[in-house]
């Protein structure tokens, strides 16, 4: 990365965390006053635009009395102000942390001082120094806004009232339900309870049952519970479905005339074999000069999804499709997602395309962006494209007979020479692009995905692992290319950052403290991780991930490595993407399942039409919403996997399993089973051979008498003790040596 780009990235990060950076500077000496130029200088901001943002933020903080103006243009911390506004992060033991821009670090709140505040609520808190300590603590004085009022749980019914015990372990109180608010629910039902009141003299909030989901343990009940828990819908309102069904879907000659016609270009899709929505396709043409024209064609969702319609409002609220183990909850109604927008074979489709001229060295010679009309000649599953890559050669290009056991149509068929050549050449170019990306500092997280074989009732009959192969990486590289080049096209002018509002996908640098902690863990397995400079971190992480690949401890080490990373998010403030080693990156390639891609398409077309930059604030709000919905969807997806793992283990209660210790806490050890990646807990109190004590420094528990050590990464043998489907939890019994 060039020095200029590093400065740009650093400045973007500072601007993004402006409030906290200002407080950090003013807190260095609370008795001193600084003007905006001094504050900007301490932050390393020297340009006019950056200084203006600092000045605006100072005015905003002064207006809210978070800081005070001591003299004209000079500012200091308002030490008289003891109250701050922020959000709560409640832990599973009932305590919490207060997160506020007013403070550089999060502040501890003991459970007795939560004053009815719940997880993620926006609250007003009183902060003070803990007695005899410089550490701050806080008390909640007022709940300003509830993060959520709907909770999934099980109804425990008495004669005249009931309580809903929430599934969420961060909900530290049961919800009281009076007899007239039970809404027909029965004792033991899984329900949705909505908070209605929390009287000052009551230990428990009051609520009403709004939905009866079914009986705990029933498959559909549990899947719907997961969605409701995170505020995710599982069906479309009728009026939205009706609007989708009434969309004009005919591709007219007038519409084709407005677009680049690429129907004659060889085009095909490569997707999972069970995919129903195909939102990307690749076209391949050999040019007379020896180069290749490669088109990355994306479903033109924004042509059908018009702003200020019910359909668009619903798509924005959802922001993403949700992928549970046994189902997809789409962002768009099926008529759009699996029908008119899906790039199905042998059908003309409206697309938005990034077209590149690429030479043999995988260098970009020319690029073009715009709306197109395309025609897919072939649909491949990843397994089929992989068979072509593994069994064919560019030196002797010929037809390939796709075997029936790989074919998605369950019978043998012939792949043409043209498609064989295109697949092999795209694979060759993708490998060259990936090599360059890795050399530039990208990090390779090629994680194994846990998948389930399901019977007709969606019960898990087996577990298998899905690994990314050449065909997956081929698609990945060309999607990354389109996303990066679209972001560069809008995000920079004459080699400098532009001021145009755009949707970026950003990823901050990893936390050094977390990396050092990871180094302490992996060293126990004989691995090393260099953290002495940012330049070598990515190389060192890649070596670690390569060394651990395929080993018993791989999933644990990869999970811990991911936790050191910052979370990728959507924003209009570009700071680059650390994990991909890109200075500019956006999401352009999946508008059927991601709303930010729809916004990217709209903004790109707006600028191609010569439009002026819209206000960033509107899009920043939409970016925050999209990032939050993506986070909730990922939690729901993880919960569905955990649920299915617990369900699978219910059928294997008498079996002994080899596992690896994947976590150590003061109350027990977590064990991940090697053959299926299911994780459960062995509680310390259940290990009868000795009294075990948690040793935080060794990531171990140690027997008081025998000195027997069970340490992170150790191989152990376990048996299932208890399965809890509602809580998605496994308890193991340790088979001691």
SVG drawing of the C-alpha trace seen along z (x, -y; Angstrom):
<svg xmlns="http://www.w3.org/2000/svg" viewBox="-59 -34 67 80">
<polyline fill="none" stroke="black" stroke-width="0.4" points="0.0,0.0 1.4,-3.4 2.2,-6.0 -0.6,-8.3 -3.1,-5.5 -2.0,-4.6 -2.6,-8.2 -6.0,-8.2 -7.0,-5.0 -5.8,-6.2 -7.6,-9.5 -10.8,-7.7 -10.6,-5.6 -10.0,-8.7 -12.9,-10.5 -15.1,-7.4 -14.3,-7.4 -14.3,-11.2 -16.2,-11.5 -14.1,-8.9 -10.9,-10.4 -11.8,-13.9 -12.6,-12.6 -9.4,-10.7 -7.4,-13.9 -9.4,-16.1 -9.1,-13.5 -5.3,-13.4 -5.3,-16.5 -8.9,-17.5 -7.6,-20.9 -6.3,-22.0 -8.2,-23.6 -7.6,-23.0 -8.7,-24.7 -9.9,-22.7 -6.5,-23.0 -4.6,-21.5 -7.1,-18.7 -6.9,-18.0 -3.1,-18.0 -3.1,-15.5 -5.3,-13.2 -2.9,-13.6 -5.6,-15.5 -4.1,-18.2 -6.5,-18.7 -9.3,-21.3 -12.1,-18.8 -10.9,-16.8 -10.5,-20.0 -14.0,-21.1 -15.4,-17.8 -13.5,-18.2 -15.0,-21.7 -18.5,-20.5 -18.2,-17.7 -16.8,-20.1 -19.9,-22.4 -22.2,-19.3 -20.5,-18.1 -20.7,-21.6 -24.4,-22.0 -25.1,-18.7 -22.9,-19.9 -20.5,-16.9 -17.7,-19.4 -17.6,-23.2 -16.1,-26.2 -13.8,-27.9 -12.7,-30.7 -13.6,-31.6 -12.7,-28.6 -11.1,-26.6 -12.6,-23.5 -12.2,-21.1 -14.1,-18.3 -17.2,-19.2 -16.2,-17.7 -19.5,-18.8 -21.4,-16.5 -21.8,-13.1 -24.6,-11.7 -24.0,-10.1 -26.1,-8.4 -25.1,-5.0 -26.2,-1.4 -26.0,1.6 -24.1,4.8 -25.6,7.3 -23.6,10.5 -25.0,13.9 -24.4,13.6 -26.6,10.5 -24.0,7.8 -23.5,5.3 -21.2,2.8 -22.1,-0.7 -21.0,-1.7 -20.8,-5.4 -18.9,-7.7 -18.1,-9.8 -15.6,-7.2 -12.7,-5.5 -13.5,-2.2 -16.7,-0.4 -17.8,-0.9 -18.9,1.9 -22.4,1.9 -23.2,4.4 -26.5,6.2 -28.1,4.4 -27.6,1.1 -29.2,1.9 -32.5,0.3 -34.6,2.3 -32.2,1.8 -32.0,4.7 -29.4,5.8 -28.8,3.2 -31.2,0.7 -30.3,-3.0 -30.0,-4.4 -28.9,-7.4 -26.3,-6.4 -24.5,-8.1 -20.8,-7.4 -18.5,-7.6 -15.1,-6.3 -15.4,-3.0 -14.5,-3.5 -10.8,-3.3 -10.1,-2.9 -9.6,-5.0 -11.8,-2.6 -15.2,-3.9 -18.5,-2.2 -22.0,-3.3 -25.6,-3.2 -28.5,-3.2 -30.8,-6.1 -33.2,-6.0 -34.1,-3.7 -34.5,-6.0 -35.3,-3.4 -35.8,0.4 -33.8,2.3 -36.4,4.9 -39.8,5.6 -40.5,9.1 -39.0,12.1 -39.2,15.8 -39.6,18.2 -41.5,20.9 -44.7,20.2 -44.8,21.6 -48.5,21.4 -49.9,21.2 -53.6,21.1 -54.1,17.4 -51.0,16.1 -47.8,17.2 -44.2,16.4 -42.4,16.5 -38.8,17.8 -36.9,16.2 -34.6,18.3 -32.1,15.4 -29.6,15.9 -29.1,12.1 -32.7,11.6 -32.1,11.9 -35.7,11.7 -38.9,13.7 -41.8,11.9 -45.0,11.8 -48.2,12.6 -51.6,12.0 -54.5,14.4 -56.2,12.1 -53.0,11.7 -52.2,15.4 -54.0,15.4 -54.9,19.1 -51.3,20.3 -50.9,23.5 -48.4,24.4 -45.1,25.3 -45.8,23.6 -43.0,21.7 -44.4,18.2 -43.6,14.6 -44.1,12.3 -44.2,8.5 -43.3,6.2 -46.1,3.8 -45.0,2.3 -42.5,2.6 -44.0,1.2 -41.5,-0.5 -42.4,1.8 -42.1,5.0 -39.0,7.2 -40.4,8.6 -41.7,6.8 -45.3,7.3 -46.1,8.6 -48.7,10.2 -48.4,13.2 -48.7,12.1 -47.9,15.3 -48.0,19.0 -45.2,20.6 -45.8,24.3 -44.3,26.9 -40.6,26.7 -38.5,29.1 -40.8,29.2 -38.7,28.4 -40.7,25.6 -41.4,24.1 -37.7,23.9 -36.8,22.5 -39.5,19.8 -38.3,19.1 -34.8,18.4 -36.1,15.9 -38.4,14.2 -35.7,14.0 -33.7,11.7 -36.6,9.8 -36.4,11.5 -39.6,12.1 -40.5,15.6 -43.2,14.6 -44.1,11.6 -47.2,9.5 -49.9,10.2 -49.7,6.7 -46.0,7.0 -46.5,10.4 -49.3,8.9 -47.1,5.9 -44.4,8.4 -46.9,10.5 -48.2,7.5 -44.8,6.2 -44.4,5.9 -41.8,8.6 -41.7,8.6 -38.3,7.6 -39.3,5.1 -37.4,4.1 -37.5,0.6 -35.7,1.7 -33.1,3.8 -32.4,0.7 -31.3,-1.2 -28.8,1.5 -25.6,3.1 -26.7,6.3 -24.5,9.2 -26.9,12.1 -24.5,13.5 -21.6,13.7 -20.9,17.2 -22.3,16.9 -22.8,19.3 -23.5,19.5 -21.7,21.5 -23.7,21.9 -24.4,24.4 -26.4,27.3 -29.4,26.5 -29.4,22.8 -32.7,21.3 -31.6,17.7 -28.8,17.1 -27.7,13.5 -24.4,13.6 -23.1,15.0 -19.8,14.9 -19.3,14.3 -16.1,15.1 -14.9,13.9 -11.4,14.3 -10.3,11.0 -8.3,10.7 -5.4,9.0 -5.0,12.2 -6.7,10.8 -10.0,11.8 -13.2,9.9 -14.8,11.2 -18.2,9.9 -19.5,10.2 -23.2,10.0 -25.4,9.3 -29.2,9.5 -30.6,6.0 -32.8,6.0 -33.0,2.2 -34.9,2.2 -37.8,4.0 -37.3,2.8 -38.4,-0.8 -37.8,-3.3 -40.8,-4.4 -42.8,-1.2 -44.0,1.4 -41.7,3.9 -38.6,1.7 -39.6,0.8 -39.9,4.5 -36.5,5.3 -34.8,2.5 -36.3,3.6 -35.1,7.1 -31.8,5.9 -30.6,9.5 -31.7,13.0 -31.3,15.4 -29.8,18.8 -30.9,21.3 -29.9,25.0 -33.1,26.2 -34.5,23.1 -33.8,19.7 -35.8,16.6 -35.4,14.4 -35.0,10.6 -37.3,10.5 -40.5,12.5 -40.0,15.7 -41.4,14.3 -38.4,11.9 -35.7,13.9 -36.2,17.3 -38.1,16.0 -37.7,12.8 -34.3,11.7 -32.7,15.2 -30.2,15.7 -31.6,19.1 -30.2,20.9 -31.7,20.4 -33.5,17.2 -32.9,13.6 -32.3,11.5 -31.8,7.8 -28.4,7.4 -26.0,4.8 -22.5,5.6 -18.8,5.0 -16.9,5.9 -13.1,6.2 -10.5,6.7 -7.9,8.9 -4.5,10.1 -2.7,13.4 -1.1,12.0 -4.5,11.3 -4.0,7.5 -6.9,5.2 -6.5,3.4 -9.9,1.9 -13.2,1.7 -16.8,0.9 -19.8,0.6 -23.5,0.4 -26.8,2.1 -27.0,5.0 -29.2,7.8 -27.7,11.3 -28.5,14.9 -27.1,17.8 -26.0,20.8 -25.2,23.1 -25.9,23.7 -23.1,25.3 -23.1,26.5 -19.7,26.0 -19.1,29.7 -19.7,29.8 -17.3,26.9 -14.8,28.5 -15.0,31.7 -14.2,29.8 -11.2,28.1 -9.8,31.3 -10.3,33.5 -9.7,31.2 -6.7,29.3 -6.2,26.1 -3.5,27.9 -6.0,30.3 -9.4,28.6 -12.2,31.0 -15.8,31.8 -16.3,33.2 -18.8,35.9 -20.2,34.9 -20.7,38.1 -24.2,38.9 -23.1,39.0 -21.9,35.3 -24.5,34.0 -27.3,31.9 -29.7,33.4 -28.7,36.9 -27.7,38.1 -24.7,37.9 -24.4,34.9 -21.9,33.2 -20.2,29.9 -19.1,28.1 -15.5,27.3 -16.3,23.6 -17.5,23.8 -14.7,26.2 -12.1,23.6 -13.9,20.7 -14.0,22.5 -10.3,23.5 -9.1,20.1 -11.3,18.3 -9.8,20.7 -6.3,19.9 -6.8,16.1 -8.6,16.4 -5.6,18.2 -3.3,15.5 -5.5,12.8 -5.7,14.7 -1.9,15.0 -1.5,11.2 -4.1,10.5 -2.4,12.8 1.0,11.1 -0.6,7.7 -1.6,8.8 -5.0,10.4 -5.9,13.0 -7.1,16.4 -9.9,17.8 -10.8,21.0 -12.9,22.4 -14.7,25.7 -18.5,25.3 -20.6,27.7 -23.5,29.1 -26.2,31.6 -27.9,34.4 -31.6,34.0 -34.5,36.4 -38.0,35.4 -39.0,34.1 -35.7,32.0 -34.2,34.3 -30.3,34.5 -29.2,38.0 -25.6,37.1 -22.9,34.3 -20.5,33.5 -18.0,30.7 -18.0,28.4 -14.6,27.0 -13.9,24.2 -12.3,25.7 -11.0,24.2 -14.5,23.7 -15.6,21.8 -12.5,19.7 -12.9,18.9 -16.3,17.3 -15.0,15.6 -12.1,13.9 -14.3,12.5 -16.9,11.3 -14.1,9.6 -12.8,8.0 -16.2,6.5 -16.8,5.3 -13.4,3.7 -13.4,2.0 -16.9,0.6 -15.8,-1.0 -12.6,-2.4 -14.6,-3.7 -16.8,-5.9 -14.4,-6.2 -11.5,-7.9 -10.8,-10.6 -7.3,-11.0 -5.8,-8.7 -7.3,-10.7 -10.4,-9.9 -13.5,-11.4 -16.2,-13.2 -19.1,-11.2 -21.4,-9.5 -21.1,-5.7 -21.7,-2.4 -18.4,-0.9 -17.8,2.5 -15.0,1.7 -12.9,3.8 -10.7,2.3 -7.2,3.5 -7.1,6.3 -6.8,5.5 -3.2,5.9 -4.1,6.9 -6.3,9.7 -3.6,10.8 -1.1,11.0 -3.6,13.1 -4.0,15.4 -0.2,15.8 -0.3,16.9 -2.8,19.6 -1.4,20.9 2.2,21.1 0.9,24.0 0.2,26.0 3.7,25.2 2.5,22.5 3.7,18.9 2.2,15.5 4.2,12.4 2.6,9.2 5.5,6.8 4.4,4.8 1.2,4.5 3.1,5.3 3.9,8.9 0.6,9.6 -1.3,10.8 1.6,12.9 1.9,14.5 -1.9,15.1 -1.9,16.8 1.0,19.0 -0.8,19.9 -4.1,20.7 -2.1,22.8 -0.2,24.7 -3.3,25.5 -5.5,26.5 -6.7,30.1 -5.5,30.5 -7.9,31.4 -7.5,28.0 -8.1,26.1 -11.7,25.1 -10.8,23.7 -7.7,21.8 -9.5,20.4 -12.5,19.3 -10.1,17.6 -8.2,15.9 -11.5,14.6 -12.3,13.1 -9.2,11.0 -10.5,9.4 -12.7,6.3 -16.2,6.8 -16.7,5.8 -19.5,3.3 -21.3,1.0 -20.6,-2.7 -20.2,-5.8 -16.8,-6.6 -14.2,-4.6 -11.2,-3.2 -10.5,-0.2 -10.8,3.5 -8.0,4.9 -8.8,8.6 -8.9,8.4 -6.1,5.9 -8.2,3.5 -8.2,-0.3 -11.7,-0.4 -14.3,2.2 -18.1,2.4 -20.8,5.0 -22.2,5.0 -22.6,8.7 -25.6,10.0 -28.6,7.6 -31.1,10.5 -30.0,11.3 -28.3,8.0 -29.9,4.6 -26.6,2.7 -25.9,4.1 -29.2,2.6 -28.1,-0.8 -24.7,-0.3 -26.5,0.3 -28.7,-2.7 -25.8,-5.0 -23.6,-3.6 -26.3,-4.2 -26.9,-7.7 -23.3,-8.6 -23.1,-7.0 -26.1,-9.3 -24.0,-12.3 -25.9,-12.8 -24.6,-14.9 -23.6,-13.3 -26.6,-12.9 -26.4,-13.6 -24.2,-11.0 -26.2,-11.1 -29.3,-9.4 -27.1,-6.5 -25.1,-6.3 -28.3,-5.5 -29.2,-2.8 -25.7,-1.4 -26.0,-1.1 -29.3,0.6 -27.9,3.1 -24.9,3.9 -27.2,4.5 -29.5,6.8 -26.5,8.7 -25.3,9.2 -28.7,10.5 -29.0,12.8 -25.6,14.3 -26.6,15.0 -29.8,16.7 -27.8,18.8 -25.3,19.8 -28.2,20.7 -29.8,22.9 -26.6,24.8 -26.2,25.2 -29.8,26.4 -29.2,29.0 -26.0,30.1 -27.8,30.6 -30.7,32.5 -28.1,34.7 -26.4,35.5 -29.7,36.6 -29.5,39.7 -25.9,40.5 -26.2,40.4 -24.5,43.7 -21.6,43.1 -18.1,42.0 -16.4,39.3 -12.9,38.0 -12.8,34.2 -10.5,31.3 -10.8,28.7 -11.9,25.6 -12.5,23.3 -11.8,23.1 -13.8,21.1 -14.1,21.1 -17.2,23.3 -16.0,25.8 -14.3,26.8 -15.8,26.6 -15.1,29.6 -15.5,29.8 -16.0,33.3 -13.5,33.9 -15.8,35.9 -18.7,33.5 -17.6,30.1 -20.4,30.2 -19.4,28.3 -20.6,28.9 -19.5,28.3 -18.0,30.5 -18.9,28.8 -16.1,28.7 -18.6,30.0 -19.1,33.1 -15.4,34.1 -15.4,36.4 -11.7,37.5 -10.5,34.3 -11.4,30.7 -10.4,28.7 -9.4,25.0 -9.5,22.6 -6.0,21.4 -6.6,18.4 -2.9,18.0 -2.5,21.6 -6.0,21.7 -6.5,24.8 -8.2,26.4 -5.9,28.1 -6.7,30.8 -6.0,29.6 -4.6,33.0 -3.6,34.9 -2.3,31.8 -4.0,33.3 -4.2,30.6 -7.0,30.2 -5.7,27.5 -7.0,25.7 -6.2,27.9 -5.9,31.2 -7.4,34.3 -10.2,35.8 -12.9,38.4 -16.5,37.4 -20.0,38.8 -23.3,36.8 -24.8,36.2 -27.7,33.9 -29.1,32.2 -31.2,29.0 -32.9,28.2 -34.6,25.0 -31.4,23.5 -29.4,25.1 -26.9,26.5 -24.9,29.7 -23.5,31.1 -20.8,33.7 -19.4,36.2 -15.6,36.5 -14.3,40.0 -11.3,39.7 -8.0,41.4"/>
</svg>
